[in-house]
Amino acid sequence: MSTPHTRRYRQRGAPIIHDTIDNETIAINQLTGAYYSLEGASAVAWQQLEMGASATDIATVLAHAYEGDPAQIDAAVDAFLAELIDEQLIVADETPATAPAQVLPAAPEARAPFTGLRLQRYTDLEVMLLADPIHEVDDSGWPMPIAEKRR
């Protein structure tokens, strides 16, 4: 059994879609219409989750990439993961890890100060996103609404 700090997490998958461009990740919950922005260290943490990282892995990567107090980074990671779970963007992953998270290389002179982790939630497009169904494509290549795909 894993402890909260060694427990691995994974991104939820459908109905959550996401993409990272430059140093910002945008995630959209297709069921609620809420969308999220993760920038800087938050985008790095999200990418680590994509690799199956634990809270400890994420804190290690951030401490390597950013200048900051390790205790502050650990606390920020724990709070950030709790927020991602509350927003149903990630879930605990009990499958065994296949490889440790990668440490991102950063030259000591290039390390920016750690300013925390932030999940920015937006709801201004909920009505439009929910009114215009977002589709997935099935094996035949035709769009299929998520609700129909689950049946």
N, C-alpha and C positions, 0 to 999 in steps of 0.2 A: 504494500500500500504506500502511496506517495504522500509526502507532506505538501502543504499548500505551496511552498517555495520550489519544490522539485516536481510538482505535478506539471504535466505538459498540457498545452492547450492547442486547439486548432480552430481555424476560422470555420464558421458555421456552414458555409456553402449555401446552396439554394435555400432560401430566396435572397441571400446576400450576394451581391456582385460587387467587385472592386477592381480598381486599376490604379497603378502608380505612374505618375508622369513627373519627371524631374524629381523633386523632393517632397511631393505631396501625393497622398493616397486619398481617393474618393471611394467611399463605400455606400451602396444604396440597398435599403431594405425594400424589396419589391412588394412585400405584403402590406407594409405600413406607409410607404411613400417617403419615409424619413431618409435623409442622406447625411453623410458624415465626411468631414475633412480631417485628415491627420497630416500634420506637417513636421518637418525636421526630425527630432528624436522620436516623435510619435509614429512617423512613417517607418523609421528604422525598426521600432518595436513591432509594428504590424508585419513587416517583412520577416522578422524573426519568427513570429507566430506562424507564418506561412511555411516555415521550415520545421515546425513542431517544437519550438523552443519552450523551455520552462521559464518561470519567473527568474530563477537564478541565471539561466542562459541569457535572458534579455538584459538583466542588470549588468552582467559581465560585458556584453557587447557595448552597452551604453557607456559604461565606465571606461572602456577602451577608446570609444569614439569621441567622448565629451569629457571636459574637465569639470569635476564635481565631487562632492562628498559621497562616498559609497553608500552610507546609511541613507542619505537623502535620495539617492538613485533607487535603492531597494524599496523605500517607502513609496516613491512615485510609481514604480512598476506595479507594486501590489494594488495601489489605488486605481491605476489605469486598467489593470486586468479586471478588477471588480466592476468598473464602469462598463467595459466591453461586455462582460457577462450580463450585467443589468440591461444593456441595450440589445442583448441576444445576438451579438456579432461573433462571439466565440463560445466554445464549450470546452469542458475538460476532456482531455483525450487520454484514456487509460491504456491505449496500445503502447507496447514497448518502443522506446526511441530506437531509430535505426542509425542515427549519426548525431553527434553533438551539433549545436548551432554554430555557425561560422562566426568568427570574430572579424569584424570589418577592419581592414587596415586603415590607420590614420597616423600621419606623422605627428609627433608631439607638438610641433609648432602650428599644426593645422587644427588642433582640437579647440572647438568652440566651447564656451561655458554651457553646462547643463542647466536649462531653465525650466525643466519639468516636462511632463507629458500631458497632452491636451486632446480630448476628443470633442470636436466642434460638431454639434447636431443642428441640422436645419430642417424645418418643416414647411417652408414657404412653397414648395412644389408638390406637397402631398396630394392636393386635389388633382393636379394635372397628371402626376405619375399614376395615381389610382384610377383616374377616368380613362386613360389610354393604356390598356393592358400591355405590360411588358411580356414579351414572349420568349420562350426558349425554342430551339429547333430540335425536333426528334430525329430518329435515324433516317426517315424519308426526306428530311430537309424542309418540311413544312413547319411553319410556326405553330406552337402548341402552348396555350396559356398554362401557367404553373398549376392552377387549380384543377384543370382537366388531366394533367399529367399524373397527379397523385392518385387518381381514382383507380 
